[in-house]
Amino acid sequence: MRNAIVLAAGKGTRMHSDLPKVLHKVGDMPMAEVIIKNLRKCGAERIVTVVGYGREKVEAALNGMCEFAVQEPQLGTGHAVMQAEQLRGETGATLVVNGDAATIQPETLAALYDSIERADMAVLTVSLPDAGAYGRVIRNENGDVLRIVEFKDCSPEEAAVHEINTGIYAFRNEKLFEALQELTNDNAQHEYYITDLVAIFRRKGWSVTGVVAEDMEEAQGVNDCVELARANRWLNRTVTQKWMKAGVQFADPDASYVGPFVTIGHDTEIYPNVYLYGTTVLGNNVTVMPGAFLRNVTVKDGATVPSGTWENCEIG
């Protein structure tokens, strides 16, 4: 069985917004919703979203898409995972994903699920030319993950490592909940850190592996409006390139905006300043003229879409 826990309890102070961070949009869709839909694509059967700040708004936006657990007060990432009590007793693999990681692709999430067929825990990592102040992933000669070390605690040798932790994990579910019982808050912040689970798993003789994200931008989180815009650009570029490789012609892909759950047929021409969002479906040989905005629209084969706003309809 495939399960997932989405961490969505934080306020996102640096967004300077009354809206909870996970409801800010990437590809015209709340970040948490993008993550949940991608998890479903990968076969996730049970998804628990851990809410806290603005929980009423988050639960309303995600109503019917997942289950919920409440983290109050908020005492760290490990504490957030502890709140997903309804998954205790489940079998199979459980992913833990930050609610602002909307650029993580379904293929990467699937690779994390697959990794639990050969390991008890997996850490999604990325290699950076300059790893800065990120936590380093330390492996042994066999490639197993030994520990995650915060930069301030790194030795010179550890600081020289380029592989960092993205904060996204996979676990064998039964072992996750067993290890959570040994998690402590014996640190300066008195919080429970999910990274401490690596040491607990290793101490128990359980295997911990690393799954490397090929594109370091894919693993980016969102902490402010600058990073939100960066995530939108990366996701849009990734989506439009996918469709161009499938036979879709963009007059200017940098001036066309396509959401991650849009479907486009071959030999379709898309002019600049076009917005395709929601679950829009374009057939084959469609032409979309400049200035068209489509959300949840089905366009039949051979149709031409003029400029204007179209929502929740069918164009023949």
Backbone as numpy.savetxt, mean C-alpha at the origin, in Angstrom:
# Nx Ny Nz CAx CAy CAz Cx Cy Cz
-5.23 -19.49 3.85 -6.07 -18.29 3.85 -5.20 -17.04 3.85
-5.64 -16.03 3.14 -4.91 -14.77 3.09 -5.68 -13.69 3.86
-4.98 -13.07 4.79 -5.54 -12.01 5.62 -4.71 -10.75 5.47
-5.21 -9.63 5.98 -4.42 -8.40 5.96 -4.88 -7.48 7.08
-3.93 -6.71 7.59 -4.19 -5.67 8.57 -3.69 -4.35 7.99
-4.58 -3.39 7.85 -4.23 -2.07 7.32 -4.17 -1.08 8.48
-3.02 -0.45 8.66 -2.82 0.47 9.79 -3.27 1.87 9.38
-4.39 2.31 9.93 -5.00 3.56 9.50 -5.48 4.40 10.67
-4.77 4.34 11.79 -5.23 5.03 13.00 -4.67 6.43 13.17
-3.60 6.76 12.43 -2.92 8.02 12.65 -3.64 9.22 12.07
-3.33 10.37 12.61 -3.94 11.63 12.14 -3.26 12.13 10.88
-1.94 12.01 10.82 -1.23 12.61 9.69 -1.05 14.10 9.91
-0.42 14.46 11.01 -0.30 15.87 11.41 0.29 16.74 10.32
1.28 16.21 9.61 1.97 17.02 8.59 1.13 17.30 7.36
-0.05 16.66 7.24 -0.96 16.98 6.14 -1.65 18.32 6.38
-1.67 18.78 7.66 -2.35 20.03 8.04 -3.79 20.02 7.51
-4.50 18.96 7.83 -5.85 18.76 7.31 -6.74 18.18 8.39
-8.04 18.49 8.32 -9.01 17.88 9.22 -9.34 16.46 8.80
-8.98 16.10 7.58 -9.27 14.77 7.05 -8.20 13.79 7.50
-8.57 12.60 8.01 -7.55 11.60 8.34 -6.66 11.33 7.14
-5.37 11.12 7.39 -4.41 10.99 6.29 -4.81 9.93 5.28
-5.30 8.79 5.75 -5.56 7.67 4.83 -6.73 7.94 3.89
-7.47 9.02 4.12 -8.58 9.36 3.22 -8.17 10.37 2.15
-6.96 10.88 2.21 -6.47 11.72 1.12 -6.29 10.84 -0.10
-6.50 11.42 -1.28 -6.66 10.60 -2.48 -5.39 10.45 -3.31
-5.22 9.24 -3.80 -4.22 8.92 -4.82 -4.98 8.27 -5.97
-4.84 8.81 -7.17 -5.63 8.29 -8.29 -7.11 8.51 -8.09
-7.48 9.62 -7.44 -8.86 10.00 -7.20 -9.59 9.03 -6.27
-8.85 8.32 -5.42 -9.47 7.35 -4.52 -8.73 7.42 -3.19
-9.43 7.36 -2.05 -8.74 7.38 -0.76 -7.64 6.33 -0.69
-6.50 6.71 -0.11 -5.36 5.80 -0.09 -5.71 4.45 0.52
-6.45 4.46 1.61 -6.79 3.19 2.26 -7.66 2.33 1.35
-8.52 2.94 0.57 -9.37 2.16 -0.35 -8.53 1.54 -1.46
-7.54 2.28 -1.97 -6.65 1.72 -2.99 -5.96 0.47 -2.45
-5.46 0.55 -1.22 -4.76 -0.58 -0.61 -5.70 -1.77 -0.46
-6.90 -1.54 0.03 -7.85 -2.63 0.23 -8.20 -3.29 -1.09
-8.44 -2.51 -2.13 -8.77 -3.08 -3.44 -7.60 -3.90 -3.99
-6.38 -3.42 -3.80 -5.22 -4.18 -4.27 -5.04 -5.47 -3.48
-5.33 -5.43 -2.18 -5.26 -6.64 -1.38 -6.30 -7.66 -1.85
-7.49 -7.19 -2.18 -8.51 -8.09 -2.71 -8.07 -8.72 -4.03
-7.40 -7.93 -4.86 -6.86 -8.46 -6.12 -5.93 -9.65 -5.86
-5.23 -9.60 -4.73 -4.26 -10.64 -4.39 -4.89 -11.79 -3.62
-6.20 -11.78 -3.48 -6.87 -12.89 -2.83 -7.08 -12.75 -1.34
-6.90 -11.56 -0.77 -7.14 -11.37 0.66 -8.61 -11.61 0.98
-8.87 -12.53 1.92 -10.24 -12.87 2.28 -10.75 -12.06 3.46
-9.87 -11.85 4.45 -10.25 -11.03 5.60 -9.27 -9.87 5.72
-9.81 -8.67 5.75 -9.00 -7.46 5.90 -9.53 -6.68 7.09
-8.65 -6.40 8.04 -9.02 -5.60 9.20 -8.29 -4.27 9.11
-9.04 -3.18 9.10 -8.45 -1.84 9.10 -8.47 -1.31 10.52
-7.29 -0.96 11.04 -7.18 -0.44 12.40 -7.35 1.08 12.35
-8.38 1.57 13.01 -8.72 2.99 12.95 -8.49 3.64 14.30
-8.41 4.94 14.29 -8.21 5.71 15.52 -8.69 7.12 15.32
-7.78 7.99 14.87 -8.16 9.39 14.61 -9.20 9.44 13.50
-10.27 10.18 13.72 -11.31 10.34 12.71 -11.95 9.03 12.31
-12.08 8.11 13.27 -12.54 6.76 12.94 -13.90 6.76 12.25
-14.79 7.68 12.62 -16.13 7.71 12.01 -16.01 7.99 10.51
-15.13 8.91 10.14 -14.96 9.23 8.73 -14.33 8.06 7.97
-13.33 7.43 8.58 -12.65 6.31 7.91 -13.60 5.14 7.75
-14.34 4.83 8.80 -15.27 3.70 8.72 -16.38 3.98 7.71
-16.84 5.22 7.61 -17.87 5.55 6.63 -17.34 5.41 5.20
-16.09 5.86 4.99 -15.51 5.80 3.64 -15.24 4.37 3.20
-14.92 3.48 4.16 -14.55 2.10 3.82 -15.66 1.11 4.16
-16.83 1.61 4.44 -17.94 0.75 4.84 -18.21 -0.35 3.82
-18.26 -1.58 4.30 -18.54 -2.71 3.42 -17.33 -3.29 2.74
-16.16 -2.63 2.87 -14.95 -3.11 2.19 -14.08 -3.99 3.08
-14.25 -3.86 4.41 -13.35 -4.55 5.34 -13.97 -4.58 6.72
-13.27 -5.21 7.64 -13.63 -5.17 9.06 -12.81 -4.06 9.73
-13.19 -3.71 10.96 -12.50 -2.63 11.66 -12.09 -3.06 13.06
-10.98 -2.49 13.52 -10.56 -2.59 14.91 -10.13 -1.19 15.33
-10.25 -0.88 16.62 -9.97 0.47 17.11 -8.70 0.46 17.95
-7.80 1.40 17.65 -6.59 1.60 18.45 -6.73 2.90 19.22
-6.98 2.78 20.50 -7.16 3.96 21.35 -6.75 3.59 22.78
-5.68 4.17 23.34 -4.80 5.16 22.70 -3.89 4.49 21.68
-3.10 5.32 20.96 -2.21 4.82 19.92 -0.80 4.70 20.50
-0.38 3.45 20.68 0.89 3.17 21.37 1.86 2.43 20.47
1.95 2.83 19.22 2.93 2.25 18.33 2.36 1.26 17.33
3.19 0.90 16.35 2.75 0.02 15.26 2.44 -1.39 15.75
3.26 -1.89 16.67 2.98 -3.22 17.21 1.66 -3.24 17.97
1.40 -2.18 18.71 0.15 -2.05 19.46 -1.03 -2.01 18.50
-0.87 -1.35 17.35 -1.94 -1.30 16.35 -2.29 -2.70 15.86
-1.26 -3.50 15.56 -1.51 -4.86 15.07 -2.21 -5.69 16.15
-1.88 -5.47 17.41 -2.52 -6.21 18.50 -4.04 -6.04 18.51
-4.52 -4.91 17.99 -5.96 -4.62 18.06 -6.78 -5.47 17.10
-6.14 -6.09 16.11 -6.87 -6.90 15.11 -7.16 -8.27 15.68
-7.80 -8.30 16.83 -8.04 -9.54 17.57 -8.91 -10.53 16.81
-9.74 -10.02 15.89 -10.64 -10.94 15.18 -9.89 -11.90 14.26
-8.62 -11.61 14.00 -7.83 -12.52 13.17 -7.10 -13.58 14.00
-7.12 -13.45 15.30 -6.49 -14.46 16.15 -7.19 -15.81 15.91
-6.40 -16.83 15.68 -6.98 -18.15 15.41 -7.10 -18.47 13.94
-6.95 -17.47 13.08 -6.96 -17.73 11.64 -5.65 -18.41 11.24
-5.68 -19.08 10.12 -4.47 -19.70 9.58 -4.05 -18.97 8.31
-2.88 -19.34 7.79 -2.42 -18.76 6.54 -1.54 -17.55 6.75
-1.47 -16.70 5.72 -0.58 -15.54 5.72 -1.35 -14.26 6.00
-0.72 -13.37 6.76 -1.31 -12.07 7.07 -0.33 -10.97 6.71
-0.76 -10.04 5.88 0.04 -8.87 5.54 -0.31 -7.73 6.49
0.70 -6.94 6.84 0.50 -5.71 7.59 0.98 -4.57 6.71
0.05 -3.66 6.36 0.34 -2.60 5.39 -0.05 -1.26 5.99
0.80 -0.27 5.84 0.47 1.08 6.28 -0.62 1.66 5.38
-1.53 2.39 5.99 -2.66 2.93 5.24 -2.32 4.05 4.29
-1.05 4.50 4.29 -0.64 5.54 3.35 0.28 4.98 2.26
0.34 3.65 2.14 1.23 3.02 1.16 0.48 2.68 -0.12
-0.20 3.68 -0.67 -1.12 3.43 -1.79 -0.41 3.13 -3.11
0.90 3.33 -3.18 1.60 3.04 -4.43 2.11 1.60 -4.51
1.98 0.82 -3.43 2.39 -0.57 -3.47 1.51 -1.32 -4.48
2.15 -2.01 -5.40 1.44 -2.67 -6.49 0.95 -4.07 -6.08
-0.13 -4.54 -6.71 -0.66 -5.87 -6.38 0.38 -6.97 -6.54
1.26 -6.84 -7.53 2.28 -7.86 -7.75 3.23 -7.97 -6.56
3.54 -6.83 -5.94 4.41 -6.83 -4.77 3.71 -7.44 -3.57
2.45 -7.10 -3.39 1.68 -7.69 -2.30 1.56 -9.20 -2.49
1.36 -9.64 -3.73 1.28 -11.08 -4.01 2.60 -11.77 -3.69
3.72 -11.10 -4.00 5.03 -11.68 -3.68 5.22 -11.84 -2.18
4.70 -10.90 -1.41 4.77 -11.02 0.05 3.94 -12.20 0.54
2.74 -12.34 0.01 1.92 -13.51 0.38 2.66 -14.81 0.04
3.22 -14.86 -1.15 3.92 -16.07 -1.59 5.12 -16.39 -0.70
5.76 -15.34 -0.18 6.98 -15.56 0.63 6.69 -16.36 1.89
5.44 -16.32 2.38 5.11 -17.02 3.62 4.96 -18.53 3.37
5.06 -18.95 2.13 5.11 -20.39 1.85 6.48 -20.97 2.21
7.49 -20.10 2.34 8.85 -20.57 2.63 9.47 -19.90 3.86
8.73 -19.03 4.51 9.25 -18.35 5.70 8.10 -18.06 6.65
8.44 -17.70 7.89 7.42 -17.39 8.90 7.10 -15.90 8.96
8.05 -15.09 8.51 7.86 -13.63 8.48 8.65 -13.09 7.30
8.12 -12.05 6.68 8.83 -11.39 5.58 8.74 -9.88 5.76
9.83 -9.21 5.42 9.91 -7.75 5.49 10.05 -7.23 4.06
9.19 -6.29 3.68 9.36 -5.66 2.37 10.46 -4.61 2.50
11.48 -4.73 1.67 12.62 -3.83 1.75 12.82 -3.11 0.42
13.68 -2.12 0.45 14.08 -1.42 -0.76 15.52 -0.96 -0.57
16.28 -0.94 -1.63 17.67 -0.47 -1.57 17.76 0.95 -2.10
18.40 1.82 -1.33 18.55 3.22 -1.71 20.02 3.55 -1.88
20.36 4.37 -2.89 21.75 4.81 -3.02 22.24 5.52 -1.76
21.35 6.33 -1.17 21.64 6.99 0.10 20.51 6.64 1.05
20.77 5.75 2.00 19.73 5.25 2.89 19.36 6.23 4.00
20.12 7.33 4.11 19.78 8.38 5.06 19.57 7.87 6.46
18.46 8.30 7.08 18.18 7.95 8.48 17.17 6.82 8.60
16.95 6.07 7.53 16.01 4.96 7.59 16.60 3.79 8.37
15.72 2.95 8.91 16.16 1.75 9.60 16.78 0.76 8.62
17.93 0.18 9.00 18.66 -0.73 8.12 18.20 -2.17 8.33
18.15 -2.92 7.23 17.82 -4.35 7.28 19.13 -5.12 7.25
19.40 -5.85 8.30 20.66 -6.59 8.43 20.39 -8.07 8.17
21.11 -8.62 7.20 20.94 -10.03 6.82 22.20 -10.82 7.17
22.05 -12.15 7.21 23.21 -13.01 7.35 23.70 -13.45 5.98
24.70 -14.32 5.95 25.30 -14.73 4.68 24.33 -15.53 3.82
23.28 -16.08 4.42 22.28 -16.83 3.66 21.15 -15.95 3.14
21.20 -14.67 3.48 20.15 -13.75 3.03 18.98 -13.64 3.98
19.01 -14.37 5.11 17.94 -14.27 6.09 18.05 -12.93 6.83
16.90 -12.36 7.19 16.89 -11.11 7.95 17.18 -11.42 9.41
18.22 -10.79 9.95 18.59 -10.97 11.35 17.92 -9.94 12.26
17.86 -8.71 11.79 17.30 -7.65 12.62 17.10 -6.39 11.77
16.29 -5.50 12.31 16.12 -4.16 11.74 16.67 -3.18 12.76
17.62 -2.36 12.35 18.30 -1.46 13.28 17.97 -0.02 12.92
17.45 0.72 13.87 17.21 2.15 13.65 18.55 2.85 13.42
18.52 3.85 12.56 19.76 4.50 12.16 20.57 5.01 13.35
19.87 5.57 14.32 20.58 6.14 15.49 21.29 5.07 16.29
20.88 3.81 16.11 21.50 2.71 16.85 22.49 1.91 16.01
22.75 2.34 14.77 23.60 1.58 13.86 25.08 1.71 14.21
25.80 0.60 14.06 27.25 0.66 14.06 27.69 1.22 12.71
28.95 1.62 12.57 29.41 2.11 11.26 29.17 1.11 10.13
29.36 -0.18 10.42 29.14 -1.21 9.40 27.66 -1.30 9.03
26.79 -1.22 10.02 25.35 -1.29 9.75 24.86 -0.04 9.02
25.42 1.12 9.36 25.02 2.36 8.70 25.39 2.36 7.22
26.39 1.54 6.85 26.82 1.46 5.45 25.90 0.60 4.59
24.94 -0.09 5.22 23.99 -0.93 4.48 23.00 -0.04 3.74
22.67 -0.42 2.49 21.75 0.37 1.67 20.31 -0.13 1.70
20.10 -1.33 2.24 18.76 -1.92 2.27 18.01 -1.43 3.50
16.81 -0.90 3.27 16.04 -0.33 4.36 14.67 -1.01 4.50
14.07 -0.80 5.64 12.76 -1.34 5.94 11.67 -0.38 5.45
10.65 -0.92 4.74 9.55 -0.08 4.25 8.40 0.01 5.24
8.40 -0.86 6.26 7.30 -0.86 7.22 6.12 -1.72 6.78
6.34 -2.58 5.78 5.29 -3.49 5.30 5.79 -4.91 5.50
4.90 -5.78 6.02 5.34 -7.10 6.45 4.33 -8.18 6.07
4.81 -9.42 6.09 3.94 -10.58 5.98 4.31 -11.56 7.10
3.31 -12.26 7.61 3.52 -13.18 8.73 2.71 -14.46 8.50
3.20 -15.55 9.06 2.34 -16.70 9.28 1.45 -16.33 10.45
0.15 -16.30 10.23 -0.76 -15.65 11.16 -0.68 -16.20 12.58
-0.63 -17.53 12.71 -0.60 -18.11 14.05 0.63 -17.63 14.82
1.76 -17.55 14.13 2.99 -17.15 14.80 3.01 -15.65 15.08
2.36 -14.86 14.24 2.25 -13.43 14.51 1.59 -13.20 15.85
0.45 -13.82 16.09 -0.28 -13.55 17.33 0.41 -14.18 18.54
1.16 -15.24 18.33 1.95 -15.78 19.43 3.08 -14.83 19.80
3.75 -14.28 18.79 4.87 -13.36 19.04 4.40 -12.04 19.62
3.21 -11.58 19.25 2.69 -10.32 19.79 2.58 -10.37 21.31
2.38 -11.53 21.88 2.27 -11.66 23.32 3.60 -11.37 24.03
4.70 -11.44 23.27 6.02 -11.18 23.86 6.54 -9.79 23.54
5.75 -9.02 22.80 6.16 -7.66 22.46 6.06 -6.76 23.69
7.08 -5.97 23.95 7.07 -5.08 25.11 7.24 -3.62 24.68
6.98 -2.72 25.60 7.17 -1.29 25.34 8.33 -0.74 26.16
9.35 -1.57 26.33 10.52 -1.19 27.13 11.47 -0.34 26.29
11.05 0.89 26.02 11.86 1.83 25.25 11.53 3.24 25.69
12.26 4.21 25.14 12.12 5.60 25.60 10.71 6.14 25.36
10.06 5.68 24.27 8.73 6.19 23.93 7.61 5.39 24.60
7.97 4.27 25.22 6.98 3.38 25.84 5.91 2.96 24.84
6.38 2.60 23.64 5.48 2.13 22.59 5.87 0.72 22.16
4.94 0.05 21.51 5.16 -1.31 21.01 5.49 -1.23 19.52
6.70 -1.64 19.16 7.16 -1.51 17.79 7.09 -2.83 17.05
6.50 -2.81 15.86 6.38 -4.02 15.06 7.76 -4.54 14.64
8.74 -3.64 14.51 10.08 -4.07 14.11 10.70 -5.03 15.13
10.27 -4.94 16.40 10.81 -5.84 17.42 10.40 -7.29 17.19
9.41 -7.50 16.33 8.98 -8.87 16.06 10.06 -9.67 15.34
10.93 -9.00 14.60 12.02 -9.72 13.92 12.86 -10.46 14.96
13.26 -9.78 16.01 14.09 -10.40 17.05 13.34 -11.52 17.76
12.05 -11.30 17.99 11.25 -12.34 18.66 11.16 -13.58 17.79
10.89 -13.41 16.51 10.82 -14.55 15.59 12.15 -15.28 15.54
13.25 -14.54 15.47 14.57 -15.17 15.39 14.86 -15.94 16.69
14.49 -15.36 17.81 14.75 -16.01 19.09 14.00 -17.33 19.21
12.83 -17.39 18.58 12.04 -18.60 18.61 12.48 -19.62 17.55
13.47 -19.24 16.75 13.93 -20.14 15.71 13.07 -20.13 14.47
12.24 -19.10 14.32 11.37 -18.98 13.15 12.09 -18.18 12.07
11.83 -18.49 10.83 12.57 -17.88 9.72 11.99 -16.51 9.35
12.90 -15.59 9.04 12.52 -14.24 8.62 13.27 -13.95 7.32
12.51 -13.59 6.28 13.12 -13.31 4.99 12.83 -11.87 4.58
13.44 -11.44 3.49 13.20 -10.11 2.96 12.73 -10.20 1.52
11.74 -9.39 1.17 11.26 -9.28 -0.21 11.60 -7.88 -0.68
12.37 -7.79 -1.76 12.86 -6.49 -2.22 11.91 -5.89 -3.26
11.43 -4.68 -3.02 10.65 -3.95 -4.02 11.60 -3.42 -5.08
11.30 -3.68 -6.35 12.21 -3.32 -7.42 12.34 -1.81 -7.60
11.25 -1.10 -7.43 11.25 0.36 -7.61 11.15 1.00 -6.23
12.17 1.77 -5.87 12.18 2.34 -4.52 11.03 3.32 -4.31
10.51 3.92 -5.41 9.40 4.86 -5.26 8.09 4.14 -4.97
8.01 2.86 -5.35 6.78 2.11 -5.09 6.49 2.01 -3.60
7.54 1.95 -2.80 7.39 1.73 -1.37 7.27 3.03 -0.58
7.09 4.16 -1.26 7.02 5.43 -0.56 5.75 5.54 0.27
5.86 6.15 1.42 4.68 6.50 2.20 4.32 7.95 1.92
3.26 8.41 2.53 2.80 9.78 2.33 2.66 10.44 3.70
3.42 11.51 3.91 3.36 12.22 5.18 2.91 13.66 5.06
2.98 14.23 3.86 2.55 15.61 3.66 2.04 15.76 2.23
1.60 16.96 1.88 1.00 17.18 0.56 2.02 17.08 -0.57
3.28 17.37 -0.27 4.33 17.21 -1.28 4.47 15.73 -1.64
4.51 14.87 -0.62 4.65 13.44 -0.86 3.38 12.86 -1.48
2.22 13.44 -1.17 0.98 12.99 -1.79 1.02 13.25 -3.30
1.49 14.43 -3.69 1.61 14.74 -5.12 2.62 13.82 -5.79
3.73 13.52 -5.10 4.74 12.63 -5.65 4.16 11.23 -5.87
3.38 10.75 -4.90 2.76 9.43 -5.03 1.77 9.41 -6.20
1.01 10.49 -6.36 0.08 10.57 -7.49 0.81 10.51 -8.82
1.92 11.24 -8.92 2.68 11.24 -10.18 3.24 9.86 -10.48
3.81 9.21 -9.45 4.40 7.89 -9.67 3.34 6.88 -10.10
2.21 6.87 -9.40 1.16 5.91 -9.71 0.59 6.17 -11.10
0.38 7.43 -11.45 -0.16 7.74 -12.77 0.79 7.31 -13.88
2.08 7.56 -13.68 3.08 7.15 -14.67 3.10 5.63 -14.83
3.01 4.92 -13.71 3.02 3.46 -13.75 1.80 2.92 -14.48
0.63 3.49 -14.19 -0.61 3.01 -14.81 -0.64 3.32 -16.31
-0.27 4.53 -16.70 -0.32 4.88 -18.12 0.69 4.06 -18.92
1.87 3.81 -18.36 2.85 2.99 -19.07 2.33 1.57 -19.28
1.63 1.04 -18.27 1.06 -0.31 -18.41 0.10 -0.36 -19.58
-0.76 0.66 -19.71 -1.74 0.64 -20.78 -1.11 0.92 -22.15
-0.09 1.75 -22.18 0.60 1.98 -23.46 1.22 0.69 -23.98
1.77 -0.12 -23.07 2.36 -1.40 -23.47 1.29 -2.38 -23.94
0.03 -2.12 -23.57 -1.08 -2.98 -23.98 -1.80 -2.46 -25.22
-1.24 -1.42 -25.86 -1.82 -0.95 -27.12 -2.68 0.27 -27.03
-2.60 1.02 -25.93 -3.35 2.26 -25.79 -2.44 3.43 -26.15
-2.98 4.39 -26.91 -2.18 5.52 -27.38 -2.55 6.78 -26.60
-1.57 7.33 -25.89 -1.74 8.60 -25.18 -1.02 9.68 -25.98
-1.73 10.73 -26.35 -1.07 11.83 -27.07 -0.01 12.47 -26.18
-0.28 12.56 -24.90 0.68 13.10 -23.94 0.42 12.41 -22.60
1.12 11.31 -22.30 0.83 10.57 -21.07 1.03 11.39 -19.80
1.90 12.41 -19.85 2.11 13.24 -18.67 0.95 14.19 -18.41
0.07 14.34 -19.40 -1.09 15.23 -19.25 -2.39 14.43 -19.29
-2.30 13.14 -18.98 -3.48 12.28 -18.88 -3.44 11.62 -17.51
-4.60 11.43 -16.90 -4.65 10.96 -15.52 -5.57 9.75 -15.44
-4.98 8.61 -15.05 -5.70 7.34 -15.09 -5.59 6.67 -13.73
-6.73 6.34 -13.14 -6.75 5.66 -11.85 -6.33 4.21 -11.96
-5.97 3.59 -10.83 -5.42 2.24 -10.85 -6.43 1.14 -11.16
-7.73 1.45 -11.14 -8.72 0.41 -11.37 -9.55 0.68 -12.63
-8.97 1.46 -13.53 -9.55 1.72 -14.84 -9.11 0.63 -15.81
-9.98 0.28 -16.76 -9.66 -0.72 -17.79 -9.79 -0.06 -19.16
-8.79 -0.28 -20.03 -8.77 0.37 -21.34 -8.47 -0.66 -22.42
-9.26 -0.65 -23.49 -9.07 -1.57 -24.60 -7.98 -1.10 -25.56
-7.57 -1.99 -26.46 -6.50 -1.66 -27.42 -6.99 -0.70 -28.50
-6.05 -0.04 -29.14 -6.30 0.92 -30.21 -7.19 2.08 -29.76
-7.16 2.35 -28.50 -7.89 3.50 -27.96 -6.94 4.70 -27.92
-7.45 5.86 -28.33 -6.66 7.10 -28.35 -7.15 8.04 -27.26
-6.22 8.52 -26.47 -6.56 9.41 -25.36 -5.78 10.70 -25.53
-6.49 11.80 -25.65 -5.88 13.10 -25.85 -5.52 13.73 -24.50
-4.77 14.83 -24.52 -4.35 15.45 -23.24 -5.51 15.99 -22.42
-5.20 16.20 -21.13 -6.16 16.75 -20.17 -7.41 15.88 -20.05
-7.19 14.57 -20.02 -8.25 13.59 -19.82 -8.07 12.95 -18.45
-9.19 12.73 -17.75 -9.17 12.13 -16.42 -10.06 10.89 -16.45
-9.48 9.74 -16.15 -10.21 8.47 -16.13 -10.09 7.88 -14.73
-11.20 7.82 -14.01 -11.11 7.45 -12.60 -12.16 6.41 -12.22
-12.08 5.96 -10.98 -13.02 4.97 -10.48 -12.85 3.64 -11.19
-13.97 3.04 -11.58 -13.94 1.76 -12.29 -14.33 1.95 -13.76
-13.90 3.06 -14.32 -14.18 3.34 -15.73 -13.63 2.23 -16.63
-14.41 1.87 -17.64 -14.01 0.84 -18.61 -14.14 1.43 -20.01
-13.03 1.52 -20.73 -13.06 1.96 -22.13 -12.90 0.73 -23.02
-13.73 0.62 -24.04 -13.63 -0.50 -24.96 -12.47 -0.32 -25.94
-12.48 -1.12 -27.01 -11.46 -1.01 -28.06 -11.83 0.11 -29.02
-10.80 0.71 -29.63 -10.99 1.74 -30.67 -11.83 2.93 -30.18
-11.65 3.28 -28.94 -12.34 4.43 -28.36 -11.45 5.66 -28.53
-12.06 6.81 -28.72 -11.34 8.08 -28.75 -11.88 8.97 -27.63
-10.97 9.47 -26.79 -11.37 10.37 -25.71 -10.76 11.73 -26.00
-11.63 12.70 -26.22 -11.20 14.03 -26.64 -10.67 14.84 -25.45
-9.89 15.90 -25.72 -9.33 16.70 -24.63 -10.40 17.26 -23.70
-10.06 17.27 -22.40 -10.96 17.89 -21.44 -12.08 17.00 -20.95
-11.98 15.68 -21.17 -13.02 14.77 -20.68 -12.66 14.26 -19.29
-13.66 14.24 -18.41 -13.50 13.71 -17.05 -14.50 12.58 -16.89
-14.00 11.35 -16.68 -14.86 10.18 -16.56 -14.62 9.49 -15.23
-15.70 9.19 -14.52 -15.60 8.42 -13.28 -16.72 7.37 -13.28
-16.33 6.10 -13.18 -17.28 4.99 -13.17 -18.16 5.00 -14.43
-17.50 5.11 -15.57 -18.19 5.18 -16.86 -17.78 3.98 -17.71
-18.74 3.40 -18.44 -18.45 2.35 -19.41 -18.61 2.93 -20.81
-17.56 2.80 -21.63 -17.57 3.33 -22.99 -17.48 2.16 -23.95
-18.45 2.06 -24.87 -18.51 0.94 -25.80 -17.44 1.06 -26.89
-17.15 -0.06 -27.55 -16.17 -0.09 -28.63 -16.50 0.95 -29.69
-15.47 1.65 -30.14 -15.62 2.57 -31.27 -16.21 3.91 -30.94
-16.56 4.15 -29.69 -17.20 5.42 -29.33 -16.19 6.55 -29.23
-16.68 7.76 -29.41 -15.88 8.96 -29.18 -16.48 9.72 -28.01
-15.63 10.05 -27.04 -16.09 10.75 -25.84 -15.69 12.22 -25.96
-16.67 13.12 -26.03 -16.32 14.54 -26.12 -15.89 15.10 -24.77
-15.41 16.32 -24.78 -15.04 16.96 -23.52 -16.28 17.12 -22.65
-16.05 17.17 -21.33 -17.16 17.29 -20.40 -16.97 16.32 -19.25
-17.91 16.37 -18.30 -17.85 15.51 -17.13 -18.88 14.41 -17.26
-18.43 13.17 -17.10 -19.29 11.99 -17.23 -19.09 11.11 -16.02
-20.17 10.79 -15.33 -20.06 9.95 -14.14 -21.20 8.95 -14.09
-20.86 7.71 -13.68 -21.86 6.67 -13.41 -22.83 6.49 -14.57
-22.28 6.33 -15.77 -23.14 6.21 -16.95 -22.47 5.32 -17.99
-23.15 5.15 -19.12 -22.64 4.36 -20.23 -22.66 5.23 -21.48
-21.57 5.18 -22.24 -21.49 5.95 -23.49 -21.40 4.96 -24.64
-22.34 5.04 -25.57 -22.41 4.09 -26.68 -21.84 4.69 -27.94
